[in-house]
Amino acid sequence: MRIVLLGPPGVGKGTHGDELAKKLGIPKISTGDIFREEVKKDSELGRQVKSYLDRGELVPDEIVIQVLKERISKPDCQKGFILDGFPRTLKQAEELEKITKIDKVINFVASEETIIDRISNRLTCKKCGAIYNLKFIPPKVPGKCDICGGELYQREDQKPEVVRERLRVYKEETQPLIDFYRKKGILLDLNAEGSKEEVSARLFKLVGL
């Protein structure tokens, strides 16, 4: 099964995508993770990606598609995969169509208040990058990472006013994408409000598990 996860930042795509991947026995692919990996390895691709990120620019579609094409051709993707964070635009969705067929698109839906509440309660570890949520996954010791003991902080892009702007941009960019997949008859809306367990149960039901 080849699945795309859609939804604004902070809606829980990453967490639930990991669970779904485990349950289906297929990899969850995040372009962000691949980029971070390549930058860390200091590969040619990593250096290219870093030059865009350092300038605060988006990585061009042709590079993203190339990276994705390579990743989904690996043996662990034979039975399918879950894409998280891609496609983001209609153009990317059209390019994706050329390299693979998508079976289901899960659109995570939650109110702006819920998302702002979730993101502004997020803390990130300065050392290892682990993410906590003061409401749902609080650290055992306030301000300290459970994994490495590093200091936890709130990123600039997790402040309420910044989150509102990110949501506005997301809606603007992604509406045509939602319409595109809805017309194809493969878009499934997922109510992402409520506890992690409630959302997981709805998600599994939606994909027929």
Z-matrix of the N, CA and C atoms (Angstrom, degrees):
N
C 1 1.461
C 2 1.527 1 110.13
N 3 1.328 2 116.14 1 128.51
C 4 1.473 3 120.45 2 179.51
C 5 1.526 4 108.38 3 -107.84
N 6 1.318 5 114.50 4 114.71
C 7 1.466 6 120.62 5 -170.99
C 8 1.526 7 111.18 6 -120.76
N 9 1.329 8 115.81 7 141.53
C 10 1.469 9 121.69 8 172.77
C 11 1.521 10 107.35 9 -113.02
N 12 1.338 11 116.72 10 134.16
C 13 1.468 12 121.02 11 175.40
C 14 1.518 13 108.46 12 -103.12
N 15 1.316 14 116.51 13 124.43
C 16 1.466 15 121.68 14 177.95
C 17 1.517 16 108.73 15 -116.27
N 18 1.325 17 115.89 16 150.75
C 19 1.459 18 118.86 17 176.70
C 20 1.509 19 109.86 18 155.37
N 21 1.327 20 116.85 19 152.93
C 22 1.460 21 120.65 20 -178.18
C 23 1.527 22 112.44 21 -66.02
N 24 1.342 23 117.00 22 165.31
C 25 1.468 24 119.64 23 177.19
C 26 1.523 25 109.74 24 -59.25
N 27 1.337 26 116.38 25 141.35
C 28 1.466 27 120.27 26 175.43
C 29 1.510 28 115.45 27 84.30
N 30 1.338 29 116.92 28 6.46
C 31 1.464 30 119.36 29 -176.36
C 32 1.538 31 111.85 30 -88.75
N 33 1.330 32 116.68 31 -9.91
C 34 1.474 33 120.20 32 176.26
C 35 1.513 34 115.06 33 102.93
N 36 1.350 35 116.82 34 14.63
C 37 1.476 36 120.37 35 -179.53
C 38 1.527 37 111.78 36 -58.26
N 39 1.324 38 116.03 37 -44.94
C 40 1.465 39 120.83 38 -176.40
C 41 1.512 40 112.19 39 -61.00
N 42 1.335 41 116.00 40 -52.87
C 43 1.466 42 122.21 41 -178.74
C 44 1.524 43 111.46 42 -59.28
N 45 1.342 44 115.83 43 -51.51
C 46 1.464 45 119.55 44 -176.39
C 47 1.526 46 111.52 45 -72.75
N 48 1.325 47 115.85 46 -30.39
C 49 1.469 48 120.03 47 176.65
C 50 1.520 49 110.77 48 -63.41
N 51 1.339 50 116.72 49 -40.94
C 52 1.475 51 121.34 50 177.70
C 53 1.525 52 110.59 51 -60.74
N 54 1.334 53 115.24 52 -45.03
C 55 1.478 54 120.60 53 -179.87
C 56 1.525 55 111.49 54 -61.71
N 57 1.329 56 114.77 55 -45.09
C 58 1.463 57 120.37 56 -178.28
C 59 1.532 58 110.47 57 -64.97
N 60 1.334 59 115.89 58 -41.07
C 61 1.469 60 120.70 59 179.71
C 62 1.529 61 110.40 60 -60.18
N 63 1.341 62 115.49 61 -43.52
C 64 1.473 63 120.73 62 179.23
C 65 1.532 64 110.08 63 -61.51
N 66 1.312 65 114.52 64 -46.93
C 67 1.468 66 121.31 65 -176.61
C 68 1.543 67 111.33 66 -63.20
N 69 1.342 68 115.90 67 -38.63
C 70 1.469 69 119.80 68 -177.87
C 71 1.532 70 112.48 69 -88.40
N 72 1.345 71 115.92 70 -14.09
C 73 1.464 72 120.04 71 -179.17
C 74 1.521 73 113.06 72 70.84
N 75 1.353 74 115.32 73 33.45
C 76 1.474 75 120.54 74 177.79
C 77 1.526 76 108.54 75 -128.21
N 78 1.343 77 118.64 76 156.70
C 79 1.467 78 119.08 77 -177.90
C 80 1.526 79 113.51 78 -75.84
N 81 1.337 80 115.11 79 148.94
C 82 1.468 81 120.06 80 170.83
C 83 1.516 82 106.01 81 -99.78
N 84 1.302 83 115.93 82 124.42
C 85 1.464 84 120.39 83 -176.00
C 86 1.518 85 110.11 84 -110.05
N 87 1.324 86 114.93 85 122.58
C 88 1.462 87 120.18 86 176.80
C 89 1.521 88 106.86 87 -118.28
N 90 1.338 89 116.34 88 124.26
C 91 1.470 90 118.96 89 -178.35
C 92 1.528 91 109.88 90 -61.39
N 93 1.330 92 116.18 91 -34.22
C 94 1.472 93 120.26 92 178.13
C 95 1.516 94 111.36 93 -58.86
N 96 1.348 95 116.39 94 -43.82
C 97 1.470 96 120.87 95 179.14
C 98 1.521 97 111.13 96 -63.37
N 99 1.341 98 116.33 97 -43.17
C 100 1.471 99 120.25 98 -179.53
C 101 1.526 100 109.35 99 -61.84
N 102 1.343 101 116.20 100 -44.62
C 103 1.462 102 119.86 101 179.99
C 104 1.522 103 111.43 102 -60.64
N 105 1.342 104 115.95 103 -46.02
C 106 1.476 105 119.79 104 -179.40
C 107 1.523 106 110.68 105 -59.98
N 108 1.326 107 115.63 106 -40.69
C 109 1.468 108 122.39 107 179.62
C 110 1.529 109 110.57 108 -61.17
N 111 1.344 110 115.73 109 -46.32
C 112 1.469 111 120.96 110 -178.14
C 113 1.530 112 111.34 111 -67.44
N 114 1.337 113 115.89 112 -38.96
C 115 1.474 114 120.23 113 178.86
C 116 1.526 115 108.56 114 -63.49
N 117 1.336 116 116.27 115 -42.19
C 118 1.465 117 122.22 116 179.76
C 119 1.533 118 110.80 117 -61.91
N 120 1.344 119 115.20 118 -41.94
C 121 1.477 120 120.46 119 -178.80
C 122 1.526 121 111.17 120 -73.34
N 123 1.345 122 116.13 121 -14.00
C 124 1.462 123 122.44 122 -177.12
C 125 1.538 124 111.02 123 58.83
N 126 1.333 125 115.68 124 39.04
C 127 1.471 126 120.54 125 178.14
C 128 1.528 127 108.33 126 -76.48
N 129 1.321 128 115.72 127 172.92
C 130 1.469 129 119.38 128 179.34
C 131 1.532 130 109.58 129 -60.94
N 132 1.336 131 115.13 130 -43.49
C 133 1.464 132 120.48 131 177.94
C 134 1.527 133 109.74 132 -61.99
N 135 1.331 134 115.99 133 -43.88
C 136 1.465 135 121.67 134 179.20
C 137 1.520 136 111.97 135 -56.65
N 138 1.324 137 115.50 136 -42.13
C 139 1.480 138 119.57 137 -179.58
C 140 1.526 139 110.80 138 -67.29
N 141 1.349 140 115.23 139 -38.76
C 142 1.473 141 120.16 140 177.42
C 143 1.529 142 110.03 141 -61.76
N 144 1.331 143 114.84 142 -50.22
C 145 1.466 144 121.61 143 -178.91
C 146 1.519 145 109.99 144 -58.95
N 147 1.340 146 116.05 145 -45.38
C 148 1.469 147 121.54 146 -177.09
C 149 1.527 148 110.70 147 -60.52
N 150 1.344 149 116.50 148 -38.25
C 151 1.468 150 119.04 149 -178.35
C 152 1.531 151 110.88 150 -62.38
N 153 1.344 152 117.57 151 -35.44
C 154 1.474 153 120.41 152 177.09
C 155 1.525 154 110.43 153 -72.63
N 156 1.323 155 115.47 154 -46.48
C 157 1.466 156 119.58 155 -177.28
C 158 1.528 157 111.31 156 -62.79
N 159 1.338 158 116.22 157 -39.46
C 160 1.470 159 120.28 158 179.48
C 161 1.525 160 111.79 159 -61.86
N 162 1.334 161 115.26 160 -29.51
C 163 1.476 162 118.93 161 179.40
C 164 1.525 163 111.14 162 -89.95
N 165 1.339 164 115.76 163 1.56
C 166 1.467 165 120.20 164 -179.96
C 167 1.517 166 112.48 165 72.90
N 168 1.348 167 116.09 166 23.12
C 169 1.470 168 119.81 167 -178.95
C 170 1.523 169 110.31 168 -102.57
N 171 1.331 170 115.55 169 159.84
C 172 1.463 171 120.19 170 175.92
C 173 1.524 172 108.70 171 -78.02
N 174 1.318 173 116.30 172 144.68
C 175 1.466 174 120.62 173 176.92
C 176 1.531 175 107.23 174 -69.39
N 177 1.356 176 118.29 175 129.68
C 178 1.467 177 120.38 176 -176.95
C 179 1.531 178 113.25 177 -57.95
N 180 1.336 179 114.88 178 146.89
C 181 1.467 180 121.43 179 -177.38
C 182 1.523 181 113.46 180 -52.54
N 183 1.360 182 116.39 181 -41.56
C 184 1.471 183 117.66 182 -175.31
C 185 1.530 184 112.14 183 -63.03
N 186 1.348 185 116.21 184 -33.55
C 187 1.475 186 119.44 185 177.70
C 188 1.529 187 109.22 186 -71.07
N 189 1.334 188 116.30 187 -44.56
C 190 1.468 189 120.69 188 -178.79
C 191 1.531 190 110.27 189 -60.25
N 192 1.329 191 116.82 190 -45.78
C 193 1.467 192 121.49 191 -178.87
C 194 1.530 193 110.68 192 -62.94
N 195 1.334 194 116.05 193 -41.77
C 196 1.467 195 121.19 194 179.06
C 197 1.532 196 110.63 195 -59.36
N 198 1.342 197 114.68 196 -46.11
C 199 1.467 198 121.82 197 -179.59
C 200 1.534 199 109.81 198 -61.14
N 201 1.324 200 114.97 199 -43.81
C 202 1.457 201 121.53 200 -177.54
C 203 1.523 202 111.51 201 -67.13
N 204 1.324 203 115.07 202 -42.56
C 205 1.464 204 121.29 203 -179.17
C 206 1.532 205 109.34 204 -58.15
N 207 1.322 206 114.50 205 -44.68
C 208 1.467 207 121.11 206 179.56
C 209 1.532 208 110.48 207 -62.40
N 210 1.353 209 114.65 208 -44.82
C 211 1.469 210 119.67 209 -175.16
C 212 1.533 211 112.13 210 -66.64
N 213 1.342 212 116.89 211 -43.05
C 214 1.470 213 118.15 212 -175.79
C 215 1.529 214 113.01 213 -78.33
N 216 1.343 215 116.46 214 -6.15
C 217 1.471 216 118.70 215 177.23
C 218 1.532 217 110.60 216 -87.45
N 219 1.347 218 116.71 217 -4.01
C 220 1.472 219 120.20 218 -179.16
C 221 1.537 220 110.45 219 -74.14
N 222 1.356 221 116.55 220 153.68
C 223 1.473 222 121.25 221 -175.46
C 224 1.530 223 115.06 222 -54.69
N 225 1.348 224 117.54 223 -33.84
C 226 1.478 225 118.39 224 -176.93
C 227 1.527 226 113.19 225 -69.93
N 228 1.346 227 116.70 226 -7.56
C 229 1.474 228 119.84 227 179.64
C 230 1.532 229 112.41 228 -99.91
N 231 1.333 230 116.53 229 4.64
C 232 1.469 231 121.03 230 -178.55
C 233 1.527 232 112.68 231 -54.75
N 234 1.352 233 115.91 232 -41.65
C 235 1.473 234 119.65 233 -177.02
C 236 1.528 235 112.14 234 -88.14
N 237 1.333 236 115.84 235 -3.46
C 238 1.458 237 119.57 236 -179.35
C 239 1.514 238 112.01 237 130.64
N 240 1.331 239 115.48 238 -177.13
C 241 1.466 240 121.61 239 -177.99
C 242 1.520 241 108.93 240 -164.54
N 243 1.330 242 114.37 241 166.27
C 244 1.466 243 120.91 242 176.17
C 245 1.521 244 106.93 243 -120.86
N 246 1.316 245 117.33 244 125.72
C 247 1.466 246 121.00 245 178.35
C 248 1.519 247 109.82 246 -99.57
N 249 1.328 248 115.75 247 125.99
C 250 1.465 249 121.30 248 179.57
C 251 1.525 250 108.20 249 -120.67
N 252 1.331 251 116.30 250 119.88
C 253 1.471 252 119.72 251 178.22
C 254 1.517 253 113.33 252 92.00
N 255 1.307 254 117.10 253 7.55
C 256 1.464 255 121.65 254 177.64
C 257 1.518 256 108.06 255 -155.24
N 258 1.327 257 120.00 256 138.22
C 259 1.463 258 127.54 257 -3.44
C 260 1.530 259 112.63 258 -76.54
N 261 1.330 260 114.81 259 158.93
C 262 1.466 261 119.96 260 178.39
C 263 1.520 262 111.85 261 -110.94
N 264 1.325 263 115.11 262 -21.86
C 265 1.466 264 119.41 263 -177.99
C 266 1.526 265 109.08 264 -129.48
N 267 1.322 266 115.15 265 165.20
C 268 1.461 267 121.27 266 179.73
C 269 1.529 268 110.09 267 -60.94
N 270 1.323 269 116.20 268 -41.15
C 271 1.475 270 120.89 269 -179.29
C 272 1.535 271 109.83 270 -59.96
N 273 1.343 272 116.48 271 -42.60
C 274 1.466 273 120.41 272 179.44
C 275 1.530 274 110.85 273 -64.56
N 276 1.338 275 116.36 274 -38.55
C 277 1.472 276 120.52 275 179.86
C 278 1.526 277 110.23 276 -64.12
N 279 1.329 278 115.81 277 -39.73
C 280 1.472 279 119.98 278 179.67
C 281 1.527 280 110.80 279 -67.21
N 282 1.336 281 116.18 280 -38.94
C 283 1.472 282 120.60 281 177.67
C 284 1.528 283 110.53 282 -66.24
N 285 1.332 284 115.70 283 -39.23
C 286 1.465 285 121.49 284 -179.64
C 287 1.534 286 110.40 285 -61.94
N 288 1.344 287 115.40 286 -38.23
C 289 1.477 288 121.54 287 178.82
C 290 1.526 289 111.21 288 -56.15
N 291 1.342 290 115.29 289 -32.93
C 292 1.473 291 119.77 290 -176.18
C 293 1.524 292 112.16 291 -72.60
N 294 1.356 293 116.41 292 -24.61
C 295 1.469 294 117.31 293 -175.97
C 296 1.531 295 114.09 294 -106.18
N 297 1.335 296 118.08 295 -16.89
C 298 1.471 297 119.90 296 179.44
C 299 1.529 298 111.04 297 -161.81
N 300 1.326 299 115.84 298 162.68
C 301 1.467 300 120.52 299 178.01
C 302 1.530 301 107.84 300 -101.96
N 303 1.327 302 116.47 301 132.17
C 304 1.470 303 120.78 302 178.54
C 305 1.532 304 108.54 303 -99.65
N 306 1.344 305 116.34 304 133.24
C 307 1.468 306 120.61 305 -177.81
C 308 1.527 307 113.04 306 -89.85
N 309 1.347 308 115.80 307 -42.60
C 310 1.470 309 119.76 308 -177.09
C 311 1.523 310 109.97 309 -141.87
N 312 1.332 311 115.02 310 143.03
C 313 1.464 312 120.96 311 174.85
C 314 1.523 313 106.92 312 -121.24
N 315 1.333 314 116.24 313 117.24
C 316 1.467 315 120.62 314 -179.49
C 317 1.524 316 108.07 315 -97.72
N 318 1.327 317 115.91 316 118.00
C 319 1.461 318 121.42 317 -179.22
C 320 1.536 319 109.53 318 -101.14
N 321 1.339 320 116.16 319 107.36
C 322 1.473 321 121.64 320 -179.43
C 323 1.528 322 109.45 321 -75.68
N 324 1.332 323 116.62 322 122.65
C 325 1.466 324 120.58 323 -176.78
C 326 1.532 325 110.48 324 -119.34
N 327 1.345 326 116.03 325 125.25
C 328 1.475 327 121.16 326 176.11
C 329 1.522 328 107.69 327 -148.88
N 330 1.336 329 116.93 328 156.72
C 331 1.467 330 120.04 329 -178.34
C 332 1.527 331 110.31 330 -71.29
N 333 1.330 332 114.70 331 157.47
C 334 1.471 333 120.62 332 179.49
C 335 1.530 334 110.56 333 -58.41
N 336 1.348 335 116.24 334 -39.81
C 337 1.480 336 120.83 335 -178.88
C 338 1.532 337 110.08 336 -60.92
N 339 1.339 338 115.82 337 -45.14
C 340 1.470 339 120.59 338 -179.42
C 341 1.521 340 110.20 339 -60.04
N 342 1.337 341 115.97 340 -46.14
C 343 1.468 342 120.35 341 -177.12
C 344 1.525 343 111.07 342 -65.28
N 345 1.343 344 116.43 343 -44.65
C 346 1.472 345 119.64 344 179.76
C 347 1.524 346 109.67 345 -61.61
N 348 1.327 347 115.64 346 -42.21
C 349 1.462 348 121.16 347 179.04
C 350 1.534 349 110.61 348 -60.51
N 351 1.335 350 116.22 349 -45.44
C 352 1.472 351 120.34 350 -179.13
C 353 1.523 352 111.77 351 -64.72
N 354 1.338 353 116.12 352 -48.41
C 355 1.468 354 119.04 353 -175.37
C 356 1.514 355 112.05 354 -69.60
N 357 1.347 356 117.15 355 -40.63
C 358 1.466 357 117.79 356 -176.32
C 359 1.528 358 111.92 357 -73.71
N 360 1.342 359 116.85 358 -7.50
C 361 1.464 360 120.21 359 173.84
C 362 1.528 361 111.90 360 -97.50
N 363 1.337 362 115.58 361 5.56
C 364 1.464 363 120.12 362 -178.19
C 365 1.522 364 111.85 363 -83.21
N 366 1.322 365 115.30 364 141.90
C 367 1.462 366 121.19 365 173.29
C 368 1.524 367 107.23 366 -129.67
N 369 1.333 368 115.89 367 143.20
C 370 1.465 369 120.99 368 -178.75
C 371 1.520 370 109.32 369 -119.30
N 372 1.339 371 116.14 370 143.50
C 373 1.467 372 120.12 371 178.39
C 374 1.526 373 109.23 372 -79.75
N 375 1.349 374 115.80 373 129.88
C 376 1.467 375 120.77 374 -179.40
C 377 1.527 376 111.64 375 -65.14
N 378 1.340 377 116.05 376 -30.61
C 379 1.468 378 120.49 377 -175.91
C 380 1.527 379 113.29 378 -84.18
N 381 1.346 380 116.36 379 -57.23
C 382 1.478 381 118.02 380 -171.10
C 383 1.528 382 114.36 381 -108.18
N 384 1.346 383 117.31 382 -5.14
C 385 1.472 384 119.68 383 176.34
C 386 1.517 385 115.33 384 81.69
N 387 1.352 386 117.53 385 4.31
C 388 1.476 387 120.34 386 178.79
C 389 1.530 388 109.21 387 -61.36
N 390 1.341 389 116.01 388 146.03
C 391 1.470 390 120.19 389 -177.19
C 392 1.527 391 110.33 390 -111.99
N 393 1.326 392 115.45 391 134.68
C 394 1.472 393 121.90 392 177.89
C 395 1.514 394 108.37 393 -121.24
N 396 1.333 395 115.67 394 160.69
C 397 1.449 396 120.29 395 173.68
C 398 1.521 397 106.38 396 -132.31
N 399 1.334 398 115.57 397 122.59
C 400 1.464 399 119.98 398 -174.81
C 401 1.521 400 112.64 399 -57.33
N 402 1.349 401 116.80 400 -27.08
C 403 1.468 402 119.89 401 -179.86
C 404 1.528 403 112.44 402 -88.33
N 405 1.348 404 115.52 403 -45.79
C 406 1.466 405 119.07 404 -171.18
C 407 1.525 406 114.79 405 -99.89
N 408 1.346 407 117.09 406 -41.22
C 409 1.475 408 119.50 407 179.91
C 410 1.529 409 108.18 408 -130.69
N 411 1.335 410 118.19 409 70.04
C 412 1.468 411 118.62 410 -178.18
C 413 1.530 412 111.08 411 -71.81
N 414 1.344 413 117.36 412 151.02
C 415 1.466 414 119.13 413 176.08
C 416 1.528 415 109.74 414 -68.93
N 417 1.336 416 116.83 415 153.08
C 418 1.475 417 120.27 416 -179.85
C 419 1.526 418 110.33 417 -63.53
N 420 1.354 419 115.55 418 -41.46
C 421 1.469 420 120.79 419 177.25
C 422 1.524 421 106.64 420 -111.30
N 423 1.352 422 118.64 421 121.17
C 424 1.467 423 120.32 422 -178.09
C 425 1.535 424 112.26 423 -51.12
N 426 1.347 425 114.86 424 130.55
C 427 1.465 426 120.17 425 175.66
C 428 1.514 427 115.40 426 80.55
N 429 1.366 428 116.87 427 -1.68
C 430 1.476 429 119.56 428 -178.78
C 431 1.521 430 111.27 429 -123.53
N 432 1.336 431 115.57 430 142.05
C 433 1.460 432 121.39 431 179.55
C 434 1.528 433 111.16 432 -74.32
N 435 1.342 434 116.46 433 131.82
C 436 1.478 435 121.31 434 178.34
C 437 1.525 436 111.16 435 -63.93
N 438 1.329 437 116.45 436 -32.40
C 439 1.464 438 120.84 437 -173.09
C 440 1.527 439 112.59 438 -79.58
N 441 1.353 440 115.52 439 -51.62
C 442 1.472 441 116.97 440 -173.52
C 443 1.525 442 113.92 441 -121.90
N 444 1.334 443 116.78 442 -1.68
C 445 1.468 444 119.33 443 179.42
C 446 1.524 445 113.77 444 79.04
N 447 1.355 446 116.10 445 5.48
C 448 1.468 447 120.66 446 -179.54
C 449 1.524 448 112.23 447 -67.75
N 450 1.337 449 114.74 448 166.16
C 451 1.469 450 120.36 449 -179.10
C 452 1.530 451 110.25 450 -78.97
N 453 1.340 452 116.37 451 138.88
C 454 1.464 453 120.90 452 179.04
C 455 1.527 454 109.94 453 -97.88
N 456 1.328 455 116.05 454 141.32
C 457 1.470 456 119.29 455 179.80
C 458 1.525 457 110.10 456 -143.71
N 459 1.348 458 115.49 457 164.03
C 460 1.466 459 119.85 458 176.73
C 461 1.522 460 108.64 459 -98.20
N 462 1.341 461 115.95 460 123.55
C 463 1.459 462 119.56 461 179.75
C 464 1.525 463 109.86 462 -70.05
N 465 1.339 464 115.04 463 152.22
C 466 1.475 465 121.23 464 178.96
C 467 1.532 466 111.51 465 -54.62
N 468 1.353 467 115.60 466 -40.73
C 469 1.471 468 118.66 467 -175.52
C 470 1.528 469 112.87 468 -78.37
N 471 1.351 470 116.07 469 8.28
C 472 1.468 471 119.30 470 177.51
C 473 1.528 472 111.62 471 -108.98
N 474 1.335 473 116.15 472 6.18
C 475 1.464 474 119.55 473 178.49
C 476 1.532 475 108.54 474 -81.01
N 477 1.366 476 117.35 475 141.20
C 478 1.475 477 120.99 476 -172.53
C 479 1.522 478 115.99 477 -45.98
N 480 1.353 479 117.81 478 -45.15
C 481 1.475 480 118.71 479 -176.42
C 482 1.530 481 111.21 480 -67.62
N 483 1.344 482 116.64 481 -33.46
C 484 1.469 483 120.66 482 178.71
C 485 1.534 484 109.29 483 -72.53
N 486 1.330 485 116.04 484 -38.57
C 487 1.474 486 120.92 485 179.59
C 488 1.530 487 109.77 486 -61.20
N 489 1.350 488 116.64 487 -42.19
C 490 1.476 489 120.21 488 179.31
C 491 1.524 490 110.82 489 -57.69
N 492 1.330 491 115.79 490 -43.69
C 493 1.466 492 120.71 491 -179.26
C 494 1.538 493 110.12 492 -66.95
N 495 1.342 494 117.15 493 -40.51
C 496 1.473 495 120.83 494 178.35
C 497 1.530 496 110.38 495 -61.70
N 498 1.329 497 116.29 496 -38.54
C 499 1.469 498 120.65 497 179.88
C 500 1.527 499 110.95 498 -67.92
N 501 1.340 500 115.62 499 -38.32
C 502 1.470 501 119.90 500 179.39
C 503 1.536 502 109.74 501 -62.59
N 504 1.335 503 115.53 502 -46.94
C 505 1.468 504 121.16 503 179.89
C 506 1.532 505 110.03 504 -62.61
N 507 1.329 506 115.66 505 -42.17
C 508 1.470 507 120.47 506 -179.16
C 509 1.534 508 110.43 507 -59.31
N 510 1.344 509 115.58 508 -47.93
C 511 1.470 510 120.09 509 -178.06
C 512 1.523 511 110.68 510 -59.59
N 513 1.332 512 114.70 511 -44.81
C 514 1.461 513 121.31 512 -178.10
C 515 1.530 514 110.65 513 -60.24
N 516 1.341 515 115.61 514 -46.46
C 517 1.465 516 121.58 515 -176.12
C 518 1.522 517 112.50 516 -72.97
N 519 1.331 518 115.84 517 -37.63
C 520 1.458 519 118.96 518 -166.15
C 521 1.516 520 115.65 519 -94.38
N 522 1.341 521 118.03 520 -18.04
C 523 1.466 522 118.75 521 -178.93
C 524 1.535 523 112.81 522 -54.64
N 525 1.347 524 118.64 523 -46.54
C 526 1.473 525 118.77 524 179.24
C 527 1.532 526 112.00 525 -60.05
N 528 1.329 527 116.01 526 -32.36
C 529 1.464 528 122.65 527 179.80
C 530 1.535 529 110.54 528 -67.21
N 531 1.337 530 114.98 529 -43.61
C 532 1.467 531 120.98 530 178.65
C 533 1.537 532 109.45 531 -62.72
N 534 1.336 533 115.73 532 -44.03
C 535 1.474 534 120.20 533 178.73
C 536 1.535 535 110.98 534 -61.74
N 537 1.333 536 115.97 535 -41.33
C 538 1.470 537 123.14 536 -178.89
C 539 1.533 538 110.55 537 -58.54
N 540 1.337 539 116.48 538 -49.07
C 541 1.472 540 120.62 539 -178.42
C 542 1.535 541 112.09 540 -74.45
N 543 1.346 542 115.64 541 -30.57
C 544 1.475 543 118.46 542 178.32
C 545 1.537 544 109.79 543 -65.68
N 546 1.334 545 115.06 544 -41.19
C 547 1.474 546 119.97 545 178.80
C 548 1.526 547 110.93 546 -62.06
N 549 1.315 548 116.12 547 -33.68
C 550 1.474 549 120.72 548 -179.87
C 551 1.529 550 111.48 549 -74.65
N 552 1.340 551 115.58 550 -14.19
C 553 1.462 552 120.05 551 178.62
C 554 1.523 553 114.08 552 79.70
N 555 1.353 554 117.24 553 19.39
C 556 1.477 555 118.57 554 -178.94
C 557 1.535 556 112.45 555 -115.51
N 558 1.345 557 116.65 556 4.36
C 559 1.469 558 119.79 557 -178.92
C 560 1.527 559 111.01 558 -87.39
N 561 1.324 560 116.06 559 129.62
C 562 1.468 561 121.48 560 177.51
C 563 1.522 562 108.53 561 -121.69
N 564 1.342 563 117.34 562 122.93
C 565 1.468 564 120.34 563 178.93
C 566 1.522 565 110.07 564 -82.10
N 567 1.332 566 115.87 565 132.24
C 568 1.464 567 120.99 566 178.34
C 569 1.521 568 109.53 567 -115.47
N 570 1.326 569 116.88 568 123.31
C 571 1.459 570 121.13 569 175.78
C 572 1.531 571 107.45 570 -71.92
N 573 1.344 572 116.20 571 108.72
C 574 1.469 573 120.70 572 -174.80
C 575 1.528 574 112.67 573 -97.64
N 576 1.345 575 116.72 574 16.74
C 577 1.470 576 120.82 575 176.07
C 578 1.532 577 108.45 576 -84.24
N 579 1.326 578 116.36 577 154.90
C 580 1.467 579 119.76 578 176.06
C 581 1.512 580 112.59 579 101.28
N 582 1.332 581 115.25 580 -170.54
C 583 1.470 582 120.10 581 -175.79
C 584 1.527 583 110.57 582 -74.52
N 585 1.335 584 114.54 583 164.21
C 586 1.466 585 121.79 584 179.69
C 587 1.537 586 109.92 585 -56.85
N 588 1.334 587 115.74 586 -42.04
C 589 1.471 588 121.09 587 -178.22
C 590 1.533 589 111.45 588 -64.43
N 591 1.352 590 115.28 589 -41.99
C 592 1.471 591 119.73 590 -179.58
C 593 1.529 592 110.65 591 -63.55
N 594 1.344 593 115.32 592 -45.45
C 595 1.469 594 119.76 593 -178.24
C 596 1.534 595 109.78 594 -65.21
N 597 1.340 596 116.72 595 -42.13
C 598 1.476 597 120.95 596 178.75
C 599 1.521 598 111.08 597 -57.99
N 600 1.337 599 115.96 598 -46.09
C 601 1.471 600 120.55 599 -178.67
C 602 1.529 601 110.43 600 -60.40
N 603 1.355 602 116.05 601 -42.73
C 604 1.476 603 119.99 602 179.56
C 605 1.530 604 110.53 603 -64.71
N 606 1.334 605 115.58 604 -41.28
C 607 1.467 606 120.81 605 -177.93
C 608 1.529 607 110.93 606 -63.39
N 609 1.330 608 116.65 607 -47.36
C 610 1.471 609 120.55 608 -179.31
C 611 1.530 610 111.05 609 -60.80
N 612 1.339 611 115.22 610 -38.98
C 613 1.467 612 120.48 611 -179.98
C 614 1.533 613 109.72 612 -64.97
N 615 1.332 614 114.54 613 -40.80
C 616 1.462 615 121.48 614 -177.83
C 617 1.531 616 112.00 615 -61.79
N 618 1.334 617 116.54 616 -37.75
C 619 1.475 618 118.60 617 -179.04
C 620 1.533 619 112.00 618 -92.72
N 621 1.337 620 115.57 619 5.15
C 622 1.463 621 120.11 620 174.57
C 623 1.512 622 115.26 621 82.76
N 624 1.356 623 116.16 622 30.62
C 625 1.477 624 119.04 623 178.48
C 626 1.523 625 110.64 624 -97.97
